[in-house]
Amino acid sequence: MNVYLSKASKSLCSINTSVMSFNRFKNDGLGNLGSGAGKGGGGGGSIREAGGAMGEREAANEEEYFYIKQRQQVEQIKKDIEFRKAEIEKNIDEITKAKAKLDKIVDKN
């Protein structure tokens, strides 16, 4: 029983250290947007490179802009899909009418 416990504690210890190293790796080099150059948020202009509250605010404004832009694009795509569905339905109706006319002509002959 004692051997089993020592093996279990060794495996738990190795799992624990691997989780700790993963957490350390996960947080390395990544900061919040707008937190300054070299901290994960740099390269976006002088305000964002400086970091601080203004950099974070500018990053938030930029994220909001792209979020709104993406929502507008999705709405436009949905409208385009609905328009194309209506066009397809109209074309299907025209095709069925044309087939009916063709069938009448063929039946007469």
Helices and strands as residue ranges (DSSP letters): H 2-27, H 46-50, H 52-108
